[in-house]
Amino acid sequence: SSISAPRLWAFGSIVHQGRMAPWFDATMIVPERASMADREALIASMLAAMGPIGDETAPFSRVPKELAQRWDALASRERTSDDGARLVAPGISIASIRDGAAPSASDRALAGAESLRRLSELSTAGWLLVAGRSSEAAQRLSEIESAEGKPALAGLGPGGRSLAAPTEPSGDGLLGRRLDEARTPQEKIEVVRRRRAEAALDLGPLDAQRLVHEAYRGEPSGLRLTAQGVIVDSFASGRRVAQELVDQFSLSGGADAALARFVERLTGERLPPHPNPAFRAKAMAALLRHRLRLSEHAWHGVDALMGRMAETEATRLDAEGGAIESLRDSNDPGEVIDALGDLLRARAGARIVTKPFPASLETLDRRDEARRALADGAGQRLAASSWRALELEAYLAVAERPSMAAPLAEIMSKAQLDSTAAKGALDQALVTERARMEVLAVRIALESGGAP
């Protein structure tokens, strides 16, 4: 009663924003002008949320049992399934890849990327539950459940569109001859516009080169806009057209709003505003990814799945209150997990912990530096970032509930052994993501009133 209401308001805000007590939510912050009756009512609600003093098994009442059971059912399938029913490419299952029936590196990478994406989605749903965002968690669980048994990405085109079977172009060079014969700008526009109605999904080398030339440098501007529209509507799946867009981009002249809209519509990627100095580099990268997605092998699917995993991790980052605008369109899950790790590290550093688990923060930092120094390539960097997130998630979980130390020690010990035995960086990342899921499983069990 001797502490003023404004000071209590400031203290409660810090506890809530720093997530220092898992049971403490915004409704428990003392208003700046709270009466004594208001204070007593808030104290009663806090005591009810905390449970009996010293009783660590008392639930935090943040995770509804029904949602916890749905999440656990999905996690159990992830533990026991060999993924044989999930198609990662036409006619290829993850199980057949493991059995050596489809041993190509791209197919193995596609299988691993699909597993990583599923684990990431499941973990994000779990963290939404732990954060008390039950409605969002329920929606995400419904999405995961509805996707069960459905094929993973296959034949993915730009912007997530399905690729149609290509048809062989005929009469190559005809577009160029018609444009040369046209006498007025309007006649040229009509020549290009008529190309939209023709059946071919790609153009021959000569016509592809000429159409892209007009899309980048055609005069007047109406001719450029028409050519760009024809490419998006009729030749988005054309490999020759896509290659010309990459090859001629350096000759496209100055960037303008029309060029930015064209590249975004074609590739399905968001770009910085065209006056931004980074625009041309980002647009070139988007066009190159567009070209790679049209190739026949499975690597474009890996790229797309990693992009979806990055989206999912960004949702988790946002749930933790650490959304970063520059990462909203990132296709690199490692980059997003790094940002999550920085947020968790700052949160862990703000805590006073007498028995740190799995080690002191200084030791965890040194381990992370060593892993990053040894990491070679995107796969190993992803594995290093994920392991750092795992250690910090475990650290914070045990800081909140010391009783979690024993089950989490078992999870991390197994993960270390499995990671050492893993054959590559992608397998190591998978081991880590499964361990992160298991840490969540213990936490959700406790916070829904169950046993770890």
C-alpha positions, -999 to +999 in steps of 0.1 A: +000+000+000+030+023+004+040+020-033+022+046-055-001+034-083+021+049-111+051+030-098+031-003-097+018+005-132+054+009-145+065-023-127+036-043-141+042-030-176+079-042-174+069-076-161+043-080-189+064-067-218+094-087-206+073-119-201+090-124-168+061-144-153+041-167-177+009-163-158+010-124-158-011-108-185-020-072-194-052-074-172-030-076-141-012-043-146-022-018-119-039+013-135-021+046-128-050+059-107-060+026-091-079+027-058-071+004-029-101-018-039-087-021-074-054-032-060-069-059-038-089-073-068-058-075-089-039-092-061-066-118-059-065-124-096-027-128-095-028-153-067-055-173-086-033-174-117-001-183-098-017-212-080-006-224-046+028-209-036+056-235-041+034-258-061+051-260-095+026-284-109-002-258-107-011-250-143-007-215-157-042-219-173-029-204-205-033-234-228-068-248-232-068-286-228-087-292-261-061-272-281-032-288-262-046-323-271-050-313-308-014-300-309-001-332-291-019-354-316-001-337-345+032-339-326+027-376-320+022-382-358+054-362-364+072-386-340+059-418-354+053-412-391+078-421-418+063-395-441+056-422-467+022-408-476+034-373-483+044-368-519+073-344-523+074-346-561+052-363-587+053-400-579+080-397-552+075-401-515+099-393-487+100-429-477+111-440-512+139-415-511+151-429-477+149-464-492+171-453-521+144-455-548+149-419-557+185-410-545+190-377-563+203-349-541+175-325-551+148-350-541+165-357-508+168-319-502+131-315-511+121-342-486+142-326-458+128-291-466+092-304-464+099-320-430+115-288-418+085-268-430+060-290-412+080-290-379+082-252-381+045-248-386+037-272-357+062-254-334+048-220-343+013-232-335+026-244-301+043-211-293+011-193-301-006-215-275+021-208-249+019-171-256-018-172-248-030-165-283-055-193-284-076-182-313-046-177-336-032-211-325-066-228-332-066-214-367-031-225-374-039-260-360-069-262-383-047-253-413-021-280-404-049-306-398-065-298-432-032-302-450-025-337-435-021-363-462-020-338-490+009-336-514+037-312-506+048-286-532+053-300-567+054-282-600+053-249-582+053-219-605+059-182-598+037-168-571+026-203-561+009-210-594+008-245-608+029-249-640+011-260-671+028-284-695+048-264-720+039-264-757+064-261-785+065-227-801+061-224-838+068-197-863+098-182-844+107-147-855+072-139-867+066-114-838+097-095-847+088-093-884+053-081-876+067-054-853+092-043-879+063-040-905+041-020-882+041+017-892+027+034-860+032+029-823-005+018-820+000-009-847+030-022-827+009-023-796-018-043-814+008-068-827+020-075-792-016-076-778-026-102-804+003-124-791-017-129-759-044-149-777-020-175-792-018-209-776+019-214-769+031-210-733+066-201-744+082-184-773+111-194-796+145-178-790+140-149-815+105-139-804+113-143-767+143-119-771+121-094-790+092-094-766+114-089-736+132-061-754+098-043-759+089-050-723+120-033-710+128-007-737+098-004-760+086+031-770+062+046-763+054+036-727+021+020-739+041-006-759+062-015-728+031-019-706+014-040-732+044-063-736+048-066-698+011-076-695+014-102-722+044-118-705+025-120-671-007-133-686+006-157-713+042-165-708+048-166-670+057-203-674+079-197-704+116-206-697+130-188-727+111-157-718+123-160-682+159-164-693+156-133-715+142-113-686+173-122-666+198-116-695+183-083-706+176-068-672+209-049-671+198-031-703+163-022-690+172+014-684+160+034-654+137+018-628+102+031-626+069+021-609+057+002-640+088-020-640+085-027-603+048-037-607+057-060-636+085-079-617+063-082-586+033-095-606+055-120-625+075-134-596+050-130-568+077-114-547+075-080-529+102-055-538+115-023-522+102+009-538+118+016-572+137+047-560+154+026-534+190+019-543+185-018-535+156-021-560+176-033-590+195-059-571+163-073-554+144-073-587+173-092-605+173-117-577+135-122-580+138-127-617+166-152-613+145-172-587+116-171-611+138-186-638+151-213-614+115-222-604+108-231-640+135-256-642+126-293-644+144-305-613+132-302-577+154-274-564+127-248-570+105-267-546+132-266-519+135-228-524+097-224-521+095-246-490+123-227-473+105-195-481+074-209-464+094-220-434+108-184-432+072-171-432+063-195-404+093-185-383+084-148-388+050-155-373+067-170-343+090-139-341+059-117-342+042-138-315+072-132-293+069-094-298+100-091-320+086-085-355+111-069-378+098-052-410+129-061-430+123-098-424+086-099-434+095-109-470+127-129-462+131-163-480+158-174-456+146-191-424+181-189-409+179-151-411+146-151-393+157-177-367+188-155-360+165-126-352+144-148-329+176-160-312+187-123-306+153-116-291+154-147-268+190-139-258+180-104-247+150-118-228+173-144-211+198-117-202+171-098-183+165-127-160+181-135-127+187-173-128+205-191-100+208-225-118+210-218-155+201-246-179+216-260-202+245-237-193+253-201-184+245-175-210+282-168-214+289-204-222+260-206-246+273-175-264+308-191-268+293-223-281+272-203-306+303-184-318+322-216-323+294-232-343+291-201-366+328-200-372+327-236-384+295-232-404+300-235-442+270-228-464+234-220-458+225-254-445+251-254-417+242-218-408+206-228-405+215-257-383+237-234-361+209-208-358+183-234-349+205-249-322+211-215-306+173-210-306+168-244-290+193-237-262+178-203-254+142-217-255+153-244-230+171-218-209+139-196-206+116-226-201+136-238-171+140-203-158+102-201-156+097-236-144+128-254-129+109-287-129+113-288-167+151-292-163+150-330-161+128-338-192+146-310-212+180-324-203+169-358-217+156-341-249+188-321-255+211-350-247+193-372-274+194-343-298+232-339-294+237-376-301+214-375-331+230-344-345+265-359-342+253-390-362+235-369-388+249-372-423+246-335-434+236-300-424+199-305-434+197-336-412+212-317-383+186-289-388+159-315-387+172-330-355+172-296-339+137-287-351+124-320-337+141-312-303+125-277-303+091-294-309+098-318-279+107-288-256+074-273-266+055-306-259+068-306-223+059-269-218+024-273-233+017-304-212+026-285-180+007-253-190-025-272-198-025-289-165-009-322-175+024-339-167+056-333-187 
